[in-house]
Amino acid sequence: MTDWAERLINKVALNEHSAAQYIFALNYWSAWYELRYGCSLPLTEMPPAPVSRKAVIDFFNDHMIKVCQGQLTLEMAEPIKATLAKRGFNGRRAVVAPATTAFRIDVLRSIQKAQNLPFDKSVVAEHVSRIQASFRASQATLGHAPPSAVSLEYLLSRLLSACTKDHEGRRDAALILLLSYLSPRQVACLCMRDLLPGSVATNKGNIDAIDITINLPETKRQRLTPFIRVLEDEAIAIKEWGAIRELQVATQDAPFLIRETRVDHPVWLNEVWITKRLRLIAKQAGLIGSYHGAMCTPIKLRMAREHEYFEHSIQARLGRAMRIGISAALNNLERARDSIASAAPRDD
């Protein structure tokens, strides 16, 4: 069933984990389409054909969220919903999160773009907003207030406060900060040469900075800009561990992050160890539990960082737009004054 999906994703640059997610999303599309219309998904044909605009809208409508018998559920027909659950989709849950639906739509868009097939992007923003609104309204109907987003500052302050002041604690602090930018796999592969400490000149003077090369880019943004720049207190914390590593080793190929073994032999970190270590620190910081803000994971840290970046980007764009708008208004006012002055009668 996945042969056609694997063939389609060959034209999209994906790592192994993302490829598996794309294949699962495409298989979901295929199952839903077959149950909804009684025929195969057009993308499974040879050559592939685009999924129609109407089908995309129907997909959105089926995944709108409502309240039924005191529980959240989807708008789609019960037989379709039940069959999808039997086939292992949606985790046998009665409702699909809006983010999951948005991801499945984005997979379809990416695949059709890679195949040079048309996709009407105009329907996406409106219907994603409608799904999110239906989710919030349904939660409100049940008396469930949607939780506010946990800030990156809150997560980092709690995690860093649990780090000790010895070598291990300084390594943990660097690890936590790096995990807010990179995946565990990327962090595990960092070598000494991948981090370039320095400073950046600003209006307030020089501030600490450290540039980090991303050798294994996993997102489009990372592929376009394969490095990150960490500033101020975060840069200082990473530099402190870097200084310790410089005293321990002389080679640039040595791992940046290590752990000591019982025989005092340092070894590279791996993804599993990094994830377990973060969980241990999160537990010590009181971030393990059932309340909102608990269960701190690497992906949650990165999502918080991306949310912060998005918010800053939006604020910058709004500020720039306001400055441009004010400037344009002043220019228009000045031109209006000039035209009035030139048209005014003069006394000879």
C-alpha positions in Angstrom: 0.0 0.0 0.0 2.9 2.4 0.6 4.8 1.8 -2.7 3.0 4.7 -4.4 3.6 6.9 -1.4 7.3 6.1 -1.2 7.5 6.9 -4.9 5.8 10.3 -4.4 8.1 11.3 -1.5 11.2 10.6 -3.4 11.0 14.1 -4.9 10.7 15.7 -1.5 13.9 16.1 0.6 13.0 14.4 3.9 14.9 12.7 6.7 13.9 9.2 7.7 11.5 10.3 10.4 9.7 12.9 8.3 9.5 10.4 5.4 7.7 8.0 7.6 5.3 10.7 8.8 4.6 11.7 5.2 3.9 8.1 4.1 1.5 7.7 7.0 -0.3 10.9 6.1 -0.6 9.9 2.5 -2.0 6.5 3.5 -4.5 8.3 5.6 -5.5 10.5 2.6 -5.9 7.3 0.5 -8.1 5.5 3.1 -10.3 8.6 3.7 -10.7 9.3 0.0 -11.6 5.7 -0.8 -14.2 5.6 2.0 -15.6 9.1 1.1 -15.9 8.7 -2.7 -15.7 5.0 -3.3 -12.6 5.3 -5.6 -8.8 5.5 -5.3 -6.9 8.7 -4.4 -5.8 10.4 -7.7 -2.2 10.6 -6.4 -2.1 6.8 -6.5 -2.6 6.8 -10.3 0.2 6.5 -12.9 1.0 9.3 -13.6 -0.3 10.9 -10.4 -3.3 13.3 -10.7 -4.1 16.1 -8.3 -6.6 15.9 -5.5 -9.4 18.3 -6.4 -10.2 21.6 -4.6 -13.6 20.1 -3.7 -12.0 17.0 -2.1 -9.7 19.2 0.0 -12.7 21.3 1.2 -14.6 18.0 2.0 -11.5 16.8 3.9 -11.6 20.0 6.0 -15.4 19.7 6.6 -15.1 16.1 7.7 -12.5 17.0 10.2 -14.4 19.9 11.8 -15.0 19.3 15.5 -18.3 19.2 17.3 -19.8 18.0 20.6 -21.9 14.8 20.5 -23.3 13.2 23.7 -21.0 15.2 25.9 -17.8 14.4 23.9 -15.7 15.9 21.2 -16.0 14.2 17.8 -15.5 14.8 14.1 -18.2 15.9 11.6 -17.4 13.0 9.3 -19.9 10.1 8.9 -19.7 7.5 11.6 -19.0 4.6 9.2 -16.0 6.4 7.7 -14.7 7.3 11.2 -15.1 3.8 12.5 -13.4 2.2 9.5 -10.5 4.6 9.7 -10.1 3.7 13.4 -10.1 -0.1 12.5 -7.4 0.5 10.0 -5.2 2.1 12.7 -5.7 5.8 12.0 -6.3 8.6 14.5 -5.2 6.4 17.4 -8.8 5.2 17.8 -9.6 8.6 19.2 -13.0 10.3 18.5 -11.4 13.6 17.5 -8.3 14.6 15.5 -6.3 17.6 16.7 -6.5 20.6 14.3 -2.7 20.6 14.1 -2.8 17.0 12.8 -5.3 17.9 10.1 -3.3 20.9 9.1 -0.2 18.7 8.8 -2.0 16.2 6.6 -3.1 19.1 4.3 0.4 20.4 4.2 1.7 17.0 3.2 -0.7 16.9 0.3 0.3 20.4 -0.8 4.0 19.5 -0.6 3.6 16.3 -2.6 1.5 17.9 -5.3 4.0 20.8 -5.6 6.9 18.4 -5.9 4.9 16.6 -8.7 4.2 19.9 -10.4 0.5 19.4 -9.7 -1.9 22.3 -8.9 -3.0 22.9 -5.4 -5.4 25.7 -4.4 -3.7 27.3 -1.3 -6.5 29.8 -1.0 -8.7 27.3 0.8 -6.2 26.4 3.5 -5.9 29.4 5.7 -9.7 29.9 5.9 -10.5 26.3 6.7 -7.6 25.8 9.2 -9.0 28.8 11.0 -12.5 27.2 10.9 -11.2 23.9 12.3 -9.4 25.7 15.1 -12.5 27.8 15.9 -14.7 24.7 16.0 -12.2 23.1 18.4 -12.2 26.1 20.7 -16.0 26.4 20.5 -16.5 22.7 21.3 -14.1 22.9 24.2 -16.0 25.9 25.6 -19.3 24.0 25.2 -17.9 21.3 27.5 -16.5 23.9 29.9 -12.9 23.1 29.0 -10.8 26.3 28.8 -8.0 25.9 26.2 -4.6 26.2 28.0 -2.4 29.1 27.3 0.9 28.3 25.6 3.8 27.7 28.0 6.5 30.2 27.3 10.1 29.3 26.4 11.4 31.5 29.1 9.3 29.6 31.7 10.6 26.2 30.5 14.2 27.2 30.3 14.2 29.0 33.7 12.7 25.9 35.4 15.1 23.5 33.6 18.3 25.6 34.1 17.4 26.1 37.8 17.7 22.3 38.3 21.3 22.2 36.9 24.1 21.9 39.3 27.2 24.2 39.3 29.7 21.5 38.6 31.0 20.2 35.2 28.0 17.9 34.8 25.5 20.8 35.5 27.2 23.1 33.0 27.0 20.4 30.4 23.3 19.9 31.2 22.7 23.7 30.9 24.4 23.7 27.4 22.4 20.6 26.5 19.1 22.2 27.4 19.8 25.3 25.5 20.9 23.5 22.4 17.8 21.3 22.5 15.6 24.4 22.2 17.2 25.0 18.8 18.1 21.5 17.5 16.8 18.0 17.6 18.5 15.3 19.9 20.1 13.8 16.8 21.6 17.1 15.7 22.8 17.9 19.2 24.4 14.4 19.6 26.4 15.0 16.4 27.9 18.4 17.4 31.7 18.5 17.3 34.0 21.2 18.8 34.5 22.7 15.3 30.8 23.2 14.8 30.6 25.9 17.5 32.3 29.3 17.0 32.4 31.6 20.0 32.6 35.3 19.7 30.7 38.6 20.2 28.4 40.8 18.3 28.5 44.6 18.3 25.2 46.3 19.1 24.1 49.8 20.1 24.6 48.8 23.7 28.1 47.5 23.1 29.4 44.0 22.4 27.3 41.0 23.5 28.4 37.4 23.8 27.5 35.2 20.8 28.2 31.7 19.5 27.5 30.5 15.9 26.6 26.9 15.6 26.8 25.0 12.3 24.0 22.6 11.5 25.5 19.5 9.8 22.2 17.5 9.6 19.5 20.0 8.6 16.0 18.6 9.1 13.7 21.5 8.1 13.4 23.8 5.1 14.5 26.7 7.2 17.7 24.8 8.4 18.5 23.8 4.8 18.3 27.5 3.7 20.3 28.7 6.7 22.4 25.9 8.1 23.6 27.7 11.2 22.1 29.4 14.2 23.4 32.3 16.3 22.9 32.1 20.1 23.2 35.4 22.0 23.8 36.9 25.5 23.1 34.6 28.5 22.4 31.6 26.4 25.7 32.0 24.6 27.5 32.5 27.9 26.1 29.2 29.3 27.2 27.3 26.2 30.6 29.0 26.2 31.2 27.9 29.8 30.8 24.2 28.8 32.9 24.9 25.7 35.7 26.2 27.8 35.6 23.1 29.9 35.8 20.9 26.8 38.7 23.0 25.4 40.7 22.1 28.6 39.8 18.4 28.2 40.6 18.0 24.5 42.7 19.6 21.8 41.1 18.2 18.6 38.3 20.0 16.7 36.8 16.6 15.7 36.0 15.8 19.4 32.4 15.7 20.5 31.1 18.9 22.0 28.8 17.1 24.5 30.0 14.0 26.4 29.2 12.0 29.5 31.7 10.4 31.8 31.6 6.6 32.3 32.5 4.6 35.4 36.0 4.1 34.0 36.4 7.8 33.5 36.3 7.4 29.8 34.2 10.1 28.0 31.8 9.0 25.3 29.5 10.6 22.8 26.0 11.3 23.7 23.2 9.7 21.7 19.5 10.5 21.1 18.2 8.1 23.6 20.5 9.2 26.4 19.8 12.9 25.6 16.0 12.4 25.8 16.3 10.4 29.1 18.6 13.1 30.5 16.1 15.9 29.7 13.3 13.9 31.3 15.4 13.5 34.4 16.2 17.2 34.6 12.5 18.0 33.9 11.5 15.8 36.8 13.9 17.5 39.1 12.5 20.9 37.9 8.9 19.8 38.7 8.0 19.6 35.0 6.7 16.0 35.0 3.0 15.6 35.7 -0.5 15.9 34.3 -0.9 19.6 34.5 -0.4 22.0 31.6 3.3 22.8 31.1 4.4 19.4 32.3 6.0 16.6 30.3 8.8 18.7 28.9 10.3 17.0 25.9 12.9 18.0 23.2 10.2 18.7 20.7 8.2 20.8 23.1 11.3 22.9 23.7 11.9 23.5 20.0 8.2 24.3 19.4 8.4 26.9 22.2 11.5 28.4 20.5 9.8 28.4 17.1 6.7 30.0 18.6 8.8 32.7 20.2 10.6 33.3 16.9 7.2 33.4 15.1 5.9 36.0 17.6 9.0 38.2 17.2 8.8 37.9 13.4 5.1 39.0 13.4 5.8 41.9 15.8 8.7 43.0 13.5 6.6 42.8 10.4 3.8 44.7 12.1 6.3 47.3 13.3 7.8 47.6 9.8 4.3 47.9 8.3 3.3 50.6 10.7 6.5 52.6 10.0 5.9 52.2 6.3 2.3 53.2 6.7 3.1 56.2 8.9 5.8 57.3 6.4 3.5 57.0 3.5 0.8 58.9 5.3 3.2 61.7 6.2 4.4 61.8 2.5 0.8 62.0 1.3 0.1 64.8 3.8 3.2 66.7 2.7 2.1 66.4 -1.0 -1.4 67.5 -0.1 0.0 70.6 1.7 2.2 71.4 -1.3 -0.7 71.1 -3.7 -2.9 73.3 -1.5 -0.1 75.8 -1.2 0.5 75.9 -5.0 -3.3 76.2 -5.7 -3.8 79.0 -3.2 -4.4 82.5 -4.7 -1.4 84.9 -4.3 -1.5 88.6 -3.6 0.4 90.5 -6.3 
